[in-house]
Amino acid sequence: MGAELSAQILVDALIADNLKGLKPYESARRLFSGGQDWLNANESPYANEYELDDSRFNRYPDCQPPAVIEGYARYAGVSKDQLICTRGADEGIELLIRTFCTPGKDSVLICPPTYGMYAISAETCNVGIERAPLKADFSLDLDAIFAFKGIVNLVFICSPNNPTGTVVNKDDLRQVLEHFGDSALVVVDEAYIEFDLASQWASELGNYANLVILRTLSKAFALAGIRCGFTLANAPVIAALMKTIAPYPIPEPVAQIATQALSNDGLRRLATQVQSINADKAGIKAALALLPVELVGDDKGNFILFRTPLKQALMDNLVSQGILIRDQSKQLNLENCLRITVGSDEQNARLLAAMACFFAAQEQAS
Ligand SMILES: Cc1ncc(COP(=O)(O)O)c(C=O)c1O
């Protein structure tokens, strides 16, 4: 028997029970390897320049690089003991589950349609998943959520929500925080918060012991490639997460780049780029309004969700031209929905021209 076959038999015999049926997260990169217009992962179209000092590359980095922690604490308006820096917000999700849920015993609550990694992380950690779907207008279903008190340890709420672009109603979230005040952490995923700063919750940490916020440099900061995120919470929650984090999670080059991104110059550039992306988003929405598609949800992130019964033909058509967008139609209540990320001017123009051409051809054929 070949080594590969023997290895497969060994894997089948040894793999953890909870991983047997697990399908890996279908990240944009896993789904497509070619293409020229990457409008499927909510990345920024900007590639900014950074400087690297290699004089410390022979040393292990700090577990929590002080300049990054100071920079992000200043940016987010929290104190240094109220945040932890992780390999992207994704690692924050996993750390929360590993730290606050006992495998095989505890559960988390998610509100679909929403970001897929809460469920995948829970599954890989052998932690249960409860669901309180969003209502038809994508607001929280408070009665459904409240019913899980005492059953879940973590409540994940994404705001702005990927992929619906909606933000949580402030009064609803206050009620959720209060309802679970003594029984669960409420994790508000603010990966897209820079596109709608008025919706941030960091300033509420002093009011809610159980509030946790996820942040990232992957979206508005245009640094998806360096994998750097943050979890904000009250100091005891952060101290607990420090028990689970790897000894050297933030590579030295990542720390250097993040520090520059969080400098005054970096933050000025961030604000300019966010303004420009938000303006381009409005332009794309206006162009989509002229096509036979239905806009779905809201536009508080750097992406737009829309519905068309021709979604598969449209996807195939765009992919054949190297334009990659994201199919969201398998998500709860998002039948026939596709999501596009705001790209560069050229990418947005190519996408809109291709879509106009596609629908014009459809009309002619009918
Ligand atoms: C809502 C949400 N949270 C978290 C993440 C992951 O962010 P990161 O790249 O920091 O791991 C994403 C990425 O798409 C996201 O959409």
The ligand as an SDF file (V2000), in Angstrom:
LIG
                    3D

 16 16  0  0  0  0  0  0  0  0999 V2000
  -17.6990   39.9560    9.7200 C   0  0  0  0  0  0  0  0  0  0  0  0
  -16.2890   39.5030    9.6120 C   0  0  0  0  0  0  0  0  0  0  0  0
  -15.5970   39.2350   10.7130 N   0  0  0  0  0  0  0  0  0  0  0  0
  -14.3280   38.8210   10.6540 C   0  0  0  0  0  0  0  0  0  0  0  0
  -13.6960   38.6430    9.4480 C   0  0  0  0  0  0  0  0  0  0  0  0
  -12.2990   38.1210    9.4420 C   0  0  0  0  0  0  0  0  0  0  0  0
  -11.3970   39.1560    9.5390 O   0  0  0  0  0  0  0  0  0  0  0  0
   -9.8460   38.8700    9.5760 P   0  0  0  0  0  0  0  0  0  0  0  0
   -9.3420   39.0250    8.2000 O   0  0  0  0  0  0  0  0  0  0  0  0
   -9.3450   39.9470   10.5000 O   0  0  0  0  0  0  0  0  0  0  0  0
   -9.6240   37.5120   10.1460 O   0  0  0  0  0  0  0  0  0  0  0  0
  -14.3710   38.9030    8.2650 C   0  0  0  0  0  0  0  0  0  0  0  0
  -13.7190   38.6980    6.9780 C   0  0  0  0  0  0  0  0  0  0  0  0
  -14.2980   38.7020    5.9170 O   0  0  0  0  0  0  0  0  0  0  0  0
  -15.7070   39.3340    8.3430 C   0  0  0  0  0  0  0  0  0  0  0  0
  -16.4260   39.5730    7.2360 O   0  0  0  0  0  0  0  0  0  0  0  0
  1  2  1  0
  2  3  1  0
  2 15  2  0
  3  4  2  0
  4  5  1  0
  5  6  1  0
  5 12  2  0
  6  7  1  0
  7  8  1  0
  8  9  2  0
  8 10  1  0
  8 11  1  0
 12 13  1  0
 12 15  1  0
 13 14  2  0
 15 16  1  0
M  END
$$$$
